[in-house]
Amino acid sequence: MSPLWKLTLQRINFKNSSLIILGILFLGALVGLIVYPCGVEYFLIARDVFSYQQSYDSEFCEVLVERIYLFNENCESHLEIFDCG
């Protein structure tokens, strides 16, 4: 390894490198959410469907069906819209 690289690596300590890695991961996650926000919405809907299966609240079901409908329209998805009756 060249002396220049050795000096550079000696200056970078663990704290700085971990901050750099965390910054890169944060920016990557942010870009991922901007490019494909439908993935996050999918998991939120899945969580709400699980909650609905625990309570079977009819008002919550109507709101959830509307969210699924909008999700299918905006994200070109084919989530099944279930019957609240």
C-alpha positions in Angstrom: 0.0 0.0 0.0 1.3 3.4 -0.8 2.4 5.8 2.0 -0.3 8.3 1.0 -3.1 5.7 1.6 -1.6 4.7 4.9 -1.6 8.3 6.1 -5.2 8.8 4.8 -6.4 5.6 6.6 -4.7 6.6 9.8 -6.5 10.0 9.8 -9.9 8.3 9.4 -11.0 7.0 12.8 -13.9 4.6 13.6 -16.2 7.4 14.6 -15.9 9.3 11.4 -16.2 6.2 9.2 -19.4 5.1 11.1 -20.9 8.6 10.6 -20.1 8.4 6.9 -21.6 5.0 6.6 -24.8 6.1 8.4 -25.0 9.2 6.2 -24.8 7.1 3.1 -27.4 4.6 4.4 -29.7 7.5 5.3 -29.4 9.1 1.9 -30.0 5.7 0.2 -33.1 5.2 2.2 -34.3 8.7 1.4 -33.8 8.2 -2.3 -35.5 4.8 -2.1 -38.6 6.4 -0.5 -38.7 9.2 -3.1 -38.3 6.9 -6.0 -40.7 4.2 -4.8 -43.0 5.4 -2.1 -45.5 2.7 -2.8 -43.5 0.2 -0.9 -43.9 2.0 2.4 -47.6 2.5 1.7 -48.0 -1.2 1.0 -46.5 -2.1 4.4 -48.7 0.4 6.2 -51.8 -1.1 4.5 -50.7 -4.6 5.4 -50.3 -3.5 9.0 -53.7 -2.0 9.0 -55.3 -5.1 7.5 -53.7 -7.1 10.3 -55.2 -4.6 12.8 -58.6 -4.9 11.1 -58.5 -8.7 11.4 -58.1 -8.3 15.1 -61.0 -5.9 15.6 -63.4 -6.2 12.6 -64.4 -2.6 13.1 -66.8 -1.6 10.2 -65.8 2.1 10.1 -62.1 1.2 10.0 -62.8 -1.3 7.2 -64.4 1.4 5.1 -61.4 3.7 5.5 -59.1 0.8 4.8 -60.9 -0.2 1.6 -60.7 3.4 0.4 -56.9 3.4 1.1 -56.5 0.2 -0.8 -58.5 1.5 -3.7 -56.3 4.7 -3.9 -53.2 2.6 -3.5 -54.2 0.4 -6.4 -54.9 3.5 -8.5 -51.7 5.3 -7.7 -49.2 2.4 -7.6 -50.7 0.3 -10.3 -51.2 -2.5 -7.9 -53.8 -5.2 -7.6 -54.5 -5.5 -3.9 -57.8 -7.3 -3.2 -60.5 -5.0 -1.9 -62.5 -7.0 0.6 -66.1 -6.8 1.7 -66.8 -4.9 4.9 -70.3 -6.3 5.4 
